[in-house]
Amino acid sequence: AAAAAVAAAAAVDGRRGDAAFAVVAPFSRQTPVEALQLFDQPTLASFSASQMDALAQLASGRCPMLSRAIRCRRLRRPPLDRDVSRLRELFNAYLDEEAALSRRSVVEMLRHLWSNYEQRAWGRDELRPLSGEGADTWGGFGMTLVDSLDTLWLAGFREEFDRAASWVEANLTFDVNMNVNLFETTIRQLGGLLGAYSLSKRASLLEKAVDLGNRLFVAFEVPSAERPVQDAAKVAAKGFVGKAMGRVLRNLGIDSEVEALEPAQDDATPEAPAPPAPTRQLPFSDINIKTGHKQNLAGYASLAETYVPMEWKALSLFTGNCSYADAQDEVLQFLNESLNLETVGLAPILLKPTGGYMQSPGNAISLGSRGDSFYEYLLKDAVFAGAGPKAATRRLWTSFRRNLRALLLQAEPLRLQSVKVAAWREQLRAWRKRRRSRRKEGGELDPPSAPLPPKQHPTWQGGAPGGWFEDWSDVHDGWTLLREVGSTKSIPKMDHLVCFLPGSFALDAIHSNSARQRTLKLRVGSTMQVRSDQPAVLAASRRAGLSTIEDPKRAAASGTTVEVVKKDIEKGKVLCSVGGHGDLWFGVEALVPIKEQVGSEGSGATAEYNASALAAALDAEREADMRIARGLLRTCAHMYFRTATDLAPEITRFNAWGLKDDLGSMHHILRPETVESLFLMWRATAGQIFRNWGQRMLSAFLRNARTQYGFASFHNVNQPHNRRDEMPSFFVAETVKYLFLLFSDSDVLPLEDYVLNTEAHPVPTVASSGLRWPCDARRAPR
């Protein structure tokens, strides 16, 4: 059976046929040939031993051990007659059962750490997982409690949520003489309060959010007395970008844009300088939330911390105060003007507080620390607003996607190994020929011994308790990575933070697919479905300028199937035939394609998007983005699988052979970015490989990070017992939440209706909120 399966793999794939089955070598005598018709080789490599054994049992007409999803008596008589569709159906049921068990494990993980937090660190910023003590590492504002509110709600911990919300109402106050960081406080505290309010509609949480928002908002206000004044002629002559940033862009191969950014020197007599103009100011990084005193403690602004639109625009949506949203639009406009983002697409991670490139040896273009969430928020702001292609956020996101290729690198260890082996064989052939010749002549051979074969690289192997055997040899296409580029050097390394990017590409594909599918299917005579969310249906009608007289009929039609009679896409409205109500006008956003049952790539769950449907609806650029996303996510996953704990270090470096250790950054702090991308890629494609990788990571957290009181970080991922007494609040807010969503159905927090901030706090999109965008009746947020 193993030989037949290997031969079939070679015939089907046209490449090496043994790689997909190397991971199941102990079970290859049972590996069914049908597996190759159900899954591709990378997915087969990601399965655990128990999953492969279940597939083999089903193919032979037996019942998988300990499974309750399969009716065993029906299977035994008669056994399966090589019916691949029936085998797919049964194995999908088994995989869905495994996903439910994984979701239960995540719930138990949350119950374990939260019960200890309530008993030992209630109201404190963090729980120490080794000592079981509480610690106020963020000023004593209950950071873990606020950060975890929406996670508790989604996981069904309603009693725990009520107790935590009551603590917020009774004990959380921001009238404290303390400096806080604008970015961290916005994404964790403000985002946590708004996310919890979005799900629970508990008014007191919004009141706390407004109080905190007003205290933080002074960071965006620059009184005229504090505005530094520069000579406008000097600014125009120097240019915002300057020569240092020009060198960075040249290292990326963006020369034409650099010429446009650096003004030509003219020997003619310059015109009289314009009168001094006030210089604009990026948001201050640190604020005293009692006195309103603001400052930049580091002396520079981090790119990721300058633009945080999601939380502020959600606050505008909920309160009707447009000052919050307008401040974010002004920051983005300023960044675009000072860095020419619409052309260049990429920006340095360190900026002057007054805009432009910050002269520093450590400044670079990077999607890691200090740069990641800026690009993430470009997309999420557009998704939140339902922005079209002409919106600023969409234009900048498109420019970023197109210029990102300059950062991409590829390492192909298998190809390099084959080249070295071929060279060694040629040397060995020549040495043997010389040996035969020297023997005839009776002389000595130099060198006397044969050339040694090349070393096998990399030397690390996969494999983890639980029966996972996937390692580097299963990656035939090589490693995809994003380098870091400075003015003098390019560094082939990736922060764990960079692993957010595959998820962002998947989210972009989901919403692009949704919009395009909706447009394609809105043909006269086609059948659509009215959204089941009545407020969203009515809000879409108001945005299309429709009369409110027929709103009761539109609300009654929610969730029903309608036929398109007439459409006016320019005005955003569609006339539909509704049974029992005659013909009704709807806003375009009120209609969605009818969901279908899909089962591609091993998914038996109902999902709106799968790989084949996605590929059919995406344009060529986004198809290329999804290929990059899959390559990057494979690299991110193997950053986990190559270590002793099956957990990724903070930074991984690369050479021609692939991944290698960064000895100064081997720590792990329970970061969520890879799990986030697994969740979004699963929602976008329903590819079983993403859940398989998630199960392996979940097992690693439970096996190595779990302590008596919570889950601990690591000083070194290759030293399982060298743990830190730290459990950051984002572990509960993000990592646990994304694991829960990865193994949940797609109707749990649907991505068409909600968008998650960089701390994984959900807020409704403008279209699904049921609220009218208050800042301008004629437009959505810029």
C-alpha positions in Angstrom: 0.0 0.0 0.0 2.8 2.4 0.8 4.6 1.7 -2.5 1.3 2.2 -4.4 0.6 5.4 -2.6 4.1 6.8 -3.3 3.9 5.8 -6.9 0.4 7.5 -7.2 1.8 10.6 -5.5 4.6 10.8 -8.1 2.1 10.3 -10.9 -0.4 12.9 -9.6 2.0 15.6 -8.5 4.8 15.2 -11.1 7.4 15.8 -8.4 9.0 13.7 -5.6 6.3 11.3 -4.5 7.8 10.3 -1.2 7.7 13.6 0.7 4.0 13.6 1.5 4.3 10.2 3.0 7.6 10.7 4.8 5.6 12.2 7.7 3.5 9.1 8.1 6.3 6.5 7.7 5.3 4.5 10.8 1.8 4.2 9.4 2.6 4.0 5.6 1.4 0.4 5.5 -2.1 1.8 6.1 -1.9 5.0 4.1 -4.7 4.9 1.5 -4.1 5.9 -2.1 -7.4 7.9 -1.9 -5.7 10.4 0.4 -3.9 11.8 -2.7 -7.3 12.6 -4.3 -8.5 14.4 -1.2 -5.5 16.5 -0.2 -2.4 18.0 -1.6 1.0 17.0 -0.3 1.5 19.9 2.1 -1.8 19.2 3.8 -1.0 15.5 4.1 2.3 16.4 5.7 0.5 18.5 8.3 -1.8 15.7 9.5 -1.0 14.0 12.8 -0.5 10.3 13.1 -4.0 9.9 14.6 -5.6 11.7 11.7 -3.8 9.6 9.1 -4.8 6.5 11.0 -8.4 7.6 11.0 -8.3 8.2 7.3 -6.8 4.7 6.7 -9.5 3.2 8.9 -12.3 4.9 7.0 -10.8 3.9 3.7 -10.8 0.3 4.7 -14.4 0.4 6.0 -13.6 0.5 9.7 -14.5 3.0 12.4 -11.8 5.5 13.7 -11.0 4.9 17.3 -12.8 6.9 19.9 -14.9 8.8 17.3 -18.5 9.5 18.0 -19.1 11.3 14.7 -19.1 8.1 12.6 -21.8 5.3 12.8 -19.6 2.3 12.9 -22.2 -0.4 12.3 -23.1 1.1 9.0 -19.5 1.2 7.9 -18.7 -2.4 8.7 -21.3 -3.7 6.3 -20.4 -3.4 3.6 -16.9 -1.8 3.6 -16.3 1.2 1.4 -15.8 0.4 -2.2 -13.2 3.1 -3.0 -15.9 5.8 -3.1 -13.8 9.0 -2.7 -16.8 11.3 -2.3 -18.1 9.1 0.5 -14.7 8.9 2.1 -14.4 12.7 1.9 -17.8 13.1 3.7 -16.9 10.7 6.5 -13.4 12.2 7.0 -14.9 15.7 7.0 -17.2 14.6 9.8 -14.2 13.2 11.7 -12.2 16.5 11.2 -15.2 18.6 12.4 -15.4 16.4 15.5 -11.7 17.1 16.1 -12.2 20.8 15.7 -15.0 20.7 18.3 -12.6 18.9 20.7 -9.9 21.5 20.0 -12.4 24.2 20.7 -13.3 22.6 24.0 -9.6 22.5 24.9 -9.4 26.2 24.2 -12.4 26.8 26.5 -10.8 24.8 29.2 -7.5 26.8 28.7 -9.5 30.0 29.2 -11.4 28.6 32.3 -8.1 27.5 33.9 -6.3 30.9 33.6 -9.4 33.0 34.3 -10.4 31.1 37.5 -6.9 31.7 38.8 -7.0 35.4 37.7 -10.2 35.9 39.6 -8.9 34.2 42.7 -5.3 35.5 42.8 -5.1 38.7 40.7 -8.6 40.2 40.5 -8.4 43.7 39.1 -4.6 43.6 38.7 -2.9 44.2 35.4 -1.5 40.8 35.0 -1.4 37.4 36.7 2.0 35.8 37.3 1.7 32.2 36.0 4.5 30.7 38.0 4.1 32.4 41.4 0.3 32.9 41.2 0.6 36.6 42.2 -0.9 39.7 40.7 1.2 42.5 39.3 0.3 46.1 38.2 2.7 46.4 35.2 0.5 48.9 33.4 -0.4 51.3 36.1 -3.1 49.3 37.9 -6.0 49.7 35.4 -7.0 46.1 35.3 -5.3 45.5 31.9 -5.9 41.8 31.7 -9.5 42.2 32.9 -10.4 44.8 30.3 -8.4 43.2 27.5 -10.3 39.9 28.1 -13.9 41.1 28.2 -14.9 40.2 24.6 -13.0 36.9 24.8 -15.1 35.9 27.7 -18.3 36.9 25.9 -17.4 35.0 22.7 -16.5 31.9 24.6 -19.8 31.9 26.4 -18.5 32.9 29.9 -21.4 35.2 30.6 -21.3 35.0 34.4 -17.6 35.8 34.3 -18.2 38.6 31.9 -20.9 40.1 34.1 -18.5 40.0 37.1 -15.7 41.6 35.1 -18.0 44.3 33.7 -19.4 45.1 37.1 -15.8 45.6 38.3 -15.2 48.0 35.5 -18.3 50.0 36.4 -17.5 50.1 40.1 -13.7 50.3 40.3 -12.1 51.3 37.0 -11.2 55.0 37.1 -8.9 57.0 34.8 -8.7 60.0 37.0 -5.1 59.1 38.0 -2.0 61.2 37.8 -0.1 58.9 35.6 1.7 58.8 32.2 0.4 56.2 29.7 1.4 55.2 26.2 -1.1 56.4 23.7 -0.8 53.3 21.4 -0.9 50.5 24.0 -3.7 52.2 26.0 -5.8 52.8 22.9 -5.6 49.3 21.5 -5.9 47.4 24.8 -8.1 49.6 27.1 -10.1 51.7 24.7 -10.3 48.8 22.2 -11.3 46.4 25.0 -14.1 48.6 26.2 -15.4 49.2 22.7 -15.2 45.6 21.8 -17.1 44.5 24.9 -19.7 47.2 24.2 -20.1 46.1 20.6 -21.0 42.6 21.6 -22.9 43.1 24.9 -24.4 46.6 24.3 -23.7 47.4 28.0 -24.0 51.2 28.1 -21.6 51.6 31.1 -18.7 50.2 29.0 -19.3 52.9 26.4 -19.3 55.5 29.1 -15.9 54.3 30.3 -14.6 54.3 26.7 -15.7 57.9 26.2 -14.1 59.0 29.4 -10.8 57.3 28.5 -11.0 58.5 24.9 -11.4 62.1 25.9 -8.4 61.9 28.2 -6.2 60.3 25.4 -7.4 62.6 22.7 -5.3 65.5 23.8 -2.4 63.6 22.2 -3.8 64.7 18.8 -4.4 68.4 19.8 -1.4 70.7 19.2 -2.1 74.2 20.5 -0.6 77.0 18.3 1.8 78.0 21.0 3.4 74.5 20.9 3.6 74.3 17.1 7.2 74.6 16.0 7.7 77.0 13.1 10.0 76.2 10.1 10.9 78.2 7.1 8.7 76.9 4.3 11.5 77.5 1.7 13.9 75.4 3.6 11.4 72.6 3.9 10.7 72.7 0.2 14.4 72.7 -0.7 15.3 69.8 1.7 12.3 67.7 1.0 10.6 65.6 3.7 12.2 62.3 2.7 15.9 63.4 2.4 18.9 61.5 1.2 18.9 58.8 4.0 15.5 57.6 3.1 16.5 57.8 -0.5 19.2 55.3 0.1 16.7 53.0 1.8 14.4 53.2 -1.2 17.3 52.5 -3.6 18.2 49.4 -1.6 14.6 48.3 -2.4 15.0 49.1 -6.1 12.6 52.0 -6.1 14.8 54.5 -7.9 12.3 56.4 -10.0 10.3 57.4 -7.0 13.4 58.6 -5.2 14.2 61.0 -8.0 10.7 62.4 -7.7 11.1 62.8 -4.0 14.5 64.6 -4.1 14.0 68.1 -5.6 16.4 69.2 -8.4 18.9 71.9 -7.5 18.4 75.0 -9.6 21.2 77.6 -10.0 18.7 80.3 -10.8 18.1 83.0 -8.2 15.5 81.6 -5.8 12.3 83.4 -5.2 11.7 85.2 -2.0 10.8 82.7 0.7 7.3 82.3 1.7 6.3 83.5 5.2 6.9 80.9 8.0 4.2 78.3 8.2 3.4 76.1 11.3 4.7 72.6 11.1 2.2 69.8 11.6 2.7 67.4 14.5 2.2 63.6 14.7 0.4 62.4 17.8 2.3 62.5 21.1 3.3 59.1 22.3 2.8 59.6 26.1 0.0 61.4 27.9 -0.8 62.1 31.6 -4.4 61.1 31.7 -5.2 63.4 34.6 -3.3 66.6 33.8 -3.3 66.2 30.0 0.5 66.8 29.8 1.8 65.2 26.6 5.3 64.4 25.4 7.4 62.1 23.2 9.6 60.4 25.7 11.7 58.6 23.0 12.3 61.7 20.9 10.8 60.1 17.9 7.5 58.6 16.7 7.0 55.0 15.8 5.2 54.4 12.5 2.9 51.8 14.0 1.9 54.1 16.9 1.0 57.2 14.8 -2.1 55.9 13.1 -4.7 54.0 15.2 -8.0 54.6 13.4 -10.2 51.6 14.3 -10.9 52.5 17.9 -11.3 56.3 17.3 -13.6 55.9 14.4 -15.7 53.3 16.3 -16.0 55.9 19.1 -17.2 58.4 16.5 -19.7 55.9 15.2 -21.1 55.2 18.7 -21.1 58.8 20.0 -21.6 60.9 16.9 -18.5 63.0 17.8 -16.5 63.4 14.6 -13.5 64.9 16.2 -12.1 61.4 16.9 -12.4 60.3 13.3 -11.2 63.5 11.8 -8.0 63.4 13.8 -7.1 60.0 12.3 -7.8 61.2 8.8 -5.5 64.2 9.3 -2.7 61.9 10.6 -3.0 59.6 7.6 -3.0 62.6 5.2 0.1 64.1 6.9 1.9 60.7 6.7 1.0 60.4 3.0 2.2 63.9 2.2 5.5 63.7 4.2 6.5 60.2 3.0 4.8 60.0 -0.4 3.2 56.7 0.6 0.8 56.6 -2.3 3.8 56.2 -4.6 6.4 54.4 -2.4 4.0 52.2 -0.4 6.5 51.6 2.4 7.6 53.8 5.3 10.5 53.8 7.8 9.7 52.7 11.3 11.1 55.7 13.0 9.8 59.2 12.2 10.4 62.7 13.4 7.6 64.0 15.6 7.1 66.7 12.9 7.0 64.2 10.1 9.7 62.7 7.8 12.5 60.2 8.1 14.3 60.0 11.5 18.1 59.9 11.2 19.1 56.9 13.2 21.3 53.8 12.7 18.4 51.6 13.7 15.9 53.1 11.3 14.7 50.8 8.5 11.8 49.7 6.5 10.3 46.7 8.3 7.0 45.0 8.9 8.1 43.9 12.4 8.3 45.9 15.6 7.3 49.6 15.3 5.9 49.1 11.8 3.4 46.2 11.7 0.1 47.6 12.7 0.3 50.7 10.5 -0.1 48.5 7.4 -2.6 46.3 9.1 -4.8 49.3 9.9 -4.7 50.6 6.4 -6.8 47.6 5.4 -8.9 47.3 8.5 -9.9 51.0 8.3 -11.1 50.5 4.7 -13.0 47.3 5.7 -14.6 49.1 8.7 -15.8 52.0 6.5 -16.7 49.9 3.5 -14.4 52.2 1.5 -14.2 52.0 -2.2 -11.0 51.9 -4.3 -10.7 55.7 -4.4 -10.6 56.1 -0.6 -7.2 57.1 0.8 -6.9 53.9 2.9 -7.6 51.7 -0.1 -5.1 53.6 -2.3 -2.4 53.3 0.3 -3.1 49.7 0.9 -2.9 49.0 -2.8 0.4 50.9 -3.0 1.8 48.9 -0.1 0.7 45.5 -1.7 2.4 46.4 -4.9 5.7 47.6 -3.4 5.9 44.8 -0.8 7.5 42.5 -3.4 10.8 44.5 -2.9 11.1 43.0 0.6 10.4 39.4 -0.4 13.2 36.8 -0.4 13.1 33.1 -1.1 15.4 30.4 0.4 15.3 27.0 -1.3 17.3 24.4 0.8 16.2 21.4 -1.2 17.3 22.9 -4.5 20.5 24.1 -2.9 21.1 20.6 -1.5 20.5 19.0 -4.8 23.0 21.4 -6.5 25.7 20.6 -3.9 25.0 16.8 -4.2 25.3 17.1 -8.0 28.7 19.0 -7.6 29.9 16.4 -5.2 29.0 13.5 -7.5 30.9 15.2 -10.3 34.0 15.6 -8.1 33.7 12.0 -7.0 33.5 10.9 -10.7 36.7 12.9 -11.5 38.5 11.6 -8.5 37.7 7.9 -9.4 38.9 8.6 -13.0 42.2 10.0 -11.7 42.6 7.0 -9.3 42.2 4.6 -12.2 44.8 6.5 -14.2 47.3 6.8 -11.4 47.0 3.0 -10.7 48.0 2.2 -14.2 51.0 4.6 -13.9 51.9 3.3 -10.5 51.9 6.7 -8.9 50.2 8.1 -5.7 46.8 9.8 -5.8 46.4 13.3 -4.6 44.2 13.7 -2.7 44.5 10.1 -1.4 40.8 9.9 -0.1 37.5 10.5 -2.0 35.8 13.9 -1.5 33.3 13.9 1.3 29.6 14.3 0.6 28.0 17.6 1.5 26.4 18.0 4.9 22.7 17.8 5.2 21.2 21.2 5.9 19.3 22.3 7.9 20.1 19.8 10.7 16.9 20.3 12.7 14.1 17.9 12.4 10.4 18.1 12.9 8.3 16.0 15.2 6.5 16.6 18.4 4.6 14.6 21.1 1.2 13.9 19.7 2.3 12.4 16.4 3.2 15.4 14.2 6.1 14.6 11.9 6.2 17.6 9.5 9.6 19.1 9.1 11.7 21.3 6.6 12.0 18.4 4.1 8.2 18.7 3.4 8.6 22.2 2.1 9.4 21.8 -1.6 8.8 25.4 -2.7 11.3 26.9 -0.2 10.9 29.5 2.5 9.3 32.9 1.8 10.4 35.7 4.0 10.4 39.5 4.3 13.7 41.1 4.9 14.4 44.3 6.9 16.0 47.1 4.8 18.0 50.0 6.2 20.1 52.7 4.5 23.3 50.7 4.6 22.3 47.0 4.9 19.6 44.5 4.3 18.9 41.9 7.1 17.3 38.5 6.2 15.3 38.2 9.4 11.6 38.1 10.5 10.1 39.2 13.7 7.2 37.1 14.9 5.1 40.3 14.5 5.5 40.0 10.7 3.3 36.9 10.7 0.2 39.2 10.8 0.6 39.8 7.1 -0.8 36.5 5.7 -4.0 37.1 7.7 -4.3 40.7 6.3 -4.0 39.3 2.8 -6.7 36.8 3.6 -9.0 39.5 5.0 -8.5 41.6 1.9 -9.3 38.6 -0.3 -12.4 37.8 1.7 -13.8 41.4 1.4 -12.7 41.7 -2.2 -14.4 38.4 -3.0 -17.5 39.5 -1.2 -17.8 42.8 -3.1 -17.0 41.2 -6.5 -19.3 38.3 -6.0 -22.1 40.6 -4.9 -21.6 42.7 -8.1 -21.3 39.6 -10.3 -24.5 38.0 -8.9 -26.5 41.2 -9.0 -27.9 40.5 -12.4 -31.6 41.0 -13.3 -33.3 37.7 -12.6 -30.6 36.4 -10.2 -31.4 35.2 -6.7 -29.9 36.9 -3.6 -30.5 36.8 0.1 -31.4 39.7 2.4 -29.1 40.0 5.4 -30.7 38.7 8.6 -29.5 41.7 10.6 -32.4 44.1 10.4 -30.5 47.2 11.5 -27.9 46.6 8.9 -30.6 46.2 6.2 -32.2 49.5 7.2 -28.8 51.3 7.4 -27.9 50.2 3.9 -31.2 51.5 2.6 -30.6 54.9 4.3 -27.1 55.1 2.8 -28.6 54.5 -0.7 -31.0 57.4 -0.1 -34.2 55.3 0.0 -37.3 56.5 1.7 -38.0 55.2 5.2 -41.7 54.6 4.5 -41.1 51.0 3.4 -38.7 50.2 6.3 -41.1 47.9 8.1 -41.4 45.8 4.9 -37.6 45.7 4.5 -37.2 44.6 8.1 -39.8 41.9 7.7 -37.9 40.6 4.6 -34.6 40.2 6.5 -33.2 36.7 6.0 -35.5 35.9 3.0 -34.5 35.0 -0.6 -35.4 37.7 -3.2 -35.1 38.0 -7.0 -33.4 41.0 -8.6 -35.8 42.9 -10.8 -33.8 46.1 -11.5 -30.5 47.6 -10.3 -28.9 51.0 -10.0 -25.3 50.3 -8.9 -24.2 53.9 -9.2 -26.8 55.0 -6.6 -26.2 51.8 -4.6 -29.8 50.4 -4.8 -31.5 47.3 -6.1 -35.2 46.6 -6.8 -36.1 43.1 -5.7 -39.2 40.9 -5.8 -40.1 39.8 -2.3 -42.7 37.2 -1.8 -45.7 38.6 0.1 -44.4 42.2 -0.1 -44.2 42.8 -3.8 -41.2 44.8 -5.2 -39.0 46.6 -2.7 -35.9 48.7 -3.1 -32.9 47.7 -1.0 -29.4 49.1 -0.5 -26.8 47.0 -2.3 -25.1 46.2 1.1 -28.3 44.7 2.3 -28.0 41.8 -0.1 -25.5 38.9 0.0 -24.9 35.8 -2.1 -26.7 32.7 -1.0 -24.3 30.6 1.1 -23.5 27.2 -0.2 -22.3 24.0 1.4 -18.6 23.6 0.6 -16.1 20.8 1.3 -12.9 21.6 -0.6 -9.6 21.0 1.0 -11.0 18.8 3.7 -13.5 21.1 5.2 -16.9 19.7 6.0 -18.2 22.9 7.6 -20.5 25.5 6.1 -18.4 28.4 5.0 -19.0 31.3 2.7 -15.6 31.2 1.2 -13.4 28.3 0.0 -10.3 28.0 -2.0 -11.9 27.3 -5.4 -14.6 30.0 -5.0 -12.0 32.5 -3.8 -9.7 31.8 -6.7 -12.5 32.2 -9.2 -13.6 35.6 -7.8 -10.2 37.2 -7.1 -8.3 39.4 -9.6 -4.8 38.4 -10.6 -3.1 40.7 -8.1 -4.9 39.3 -5.1 -4.3 35.7 -6.3 -0.6 36.6 -6.2 -1.1 38.0 -2.7 -2.7 34.8 -1.6 0.2 32.8 -2.9 2.6 35.1 -0.9 0.3 34.7 2.1 0.5 30.9 2.0 4.3 30.9 1.6 4.8 33.4 4.5 2.4 31.5 6.7 4.2 28.2 6.1 7.5 30.0 7.1 5.8 31.3 10.2 4.4 27.9 11.1 7.8 26.3 10.8 9.3 29.0 13.0 7.3 27.1 15.7 7.9 23.5 14.5 11.7 23.7 14.5 12.2 24.3 18.2 12.2 22.0 21.2 9.0 23.5 22.6 7.1 23.7 19.2 6.9 27.5 20.0 8.4 30.3 17.9 11.2 32.6 19.0 10.7 36.4 18.9 13.1 36.7 15.9 14.2 34.1 13.3 17.0 34.7 10.9 17.6 33.1 7.5 20.4 32.0 5.2 20.5 30.0 1.9 19.5 26.9 3.8 16.4 28.5 5.4 15.6 29.2 9.0 18.3 29.6 11.7 18.4 30.8 15.3 18.9 34.5 16.4 20.7 33.7 19.6 19.8 37.0 21.2 16.1 36.7 20.5 15.1 33.1 21.4 12.5 34.2 23.9 8.7 33.6 23.4 6.0 35.8 25.0 2.8 33.9 23.8 2.3 36.2 20.8 -0.8 35.8 18.6 0.2 36.8 15.1 0.7 33.4 13.6 -2.6 32.0 15.1 -4.4 35.1 13.9 -3.2 34.4 10.3 -4.2 30.8 10.6 -7.7 31.9 11.6 -8.1 34.4 8.8 -6.7 32.0 6.2 -9.1 29.3 7.4 -12.0 31.6 7.0 -10.8 32.6 3.6 -10.0 29.2 2.1 -11.3 26.5 4.5 -8.0 24.8 4.0 -7.5 22.0 6.5 -3.8 22.6 6.7 -4.5 25.8 8.8 -6.5 23.9 11.4 -3.9 21.2 11.5 -1.1 23.7 12.2 -3.4 25.4 14.8 -3.9 22.1 16.6 -0.2 21.5 16.8 0.3 25.0 18.3 -2.5 24.5 20.7 -0.9 21.2 21.8 2.4 23.1 22.3 0.8 25.7 24.5 -1.0 23.1 26.6 2.1 20.8 26.8 4.8 23.4 27.5 3.4 26.7 28.6 0.6 25.6 31.0 1.4 26.1 34.7 -0.5 25.7 37.9 -1.9 29.2 37.6 -1.9 30.1 33.9 0.4 30.0 30.9 4.0 31.1 31.0 6.4 32.8 28.6 9.9 31.4 27.8 13.4 32.7 28.1 14.5 30.3 25.4 12.2 28.2 23.2 14.8 25.4 23.1 14.8 25.1 26.9 11.3 24.0 27.9 11.9 24.4 31.6 13.4 27.9 31.3 10.2 29.8 31.7 9.3 33.4 32.6 6.9 34.4 35.3 4.9 36.4 32.8 1.5 36.1 31.0 0.8 39.2 28.9 -2.8 40.4 28.7 -2.7 39.9 24.9 -2.5 36.2 25.4 -6.1 36.1 26.6 -7.2 39.0 24.4 -5.7 37.6 21.1 -4.0 34.2 21.2 -6.8 32.4 23.1 -9.5 34.2 21.1 -8.0 33.4 17.7 -7.6 29.8 18.7 -11.2 29.7 19.7 -12.4 31.3 16.5 -10.1 29.0 14.4 -12.0 26.0 15.6 -15.4 27.6 15.6 -18.0 27.9 12.8 -17.9 30.9 10.5 -21.1 32.3 12.0 -19.2 33.0 15.2 -18.1 36.6 14.7 -18.7 36.8 10.9 -16.0 38.8 9.2 -18.5 40.5 7.0 -20.0 42.2 10.0 -17.1 42.8 12.3 -13.5 43.8 12.0 -10.9 43.2 14.8 -8.4 45.8 15.9 -4.7 44.9 16.3 -5.5 43.6 19.8 -8.3 41.4 18.4 -11.1 43.5 19.8 -14.2 43.4 17.5 -16.2 46.4 16.4 -19.0 46.3 13.8 -18.4 47.7 10.4 -20.4 50.8 9.5 -22.6 48.8 7.2 -23.5 46.2 9.8 -23.8 48.5 12.8 -27.3 49.7 12.0 -26.0 53.3 12.7 -25.6 56.1 10.2 -22.1 57.4 9.8 -22.4 60.7 11.7 -19.5 62.7 10.3 -20.8 63.3 6.8 -24.1 62.2 5.3 -22.6 62.1 1.8 -19.6 59.8 2.5 -18.1 57.0 4.6 -14.9 57.6 6.6 -12.0 58.5 4.5 
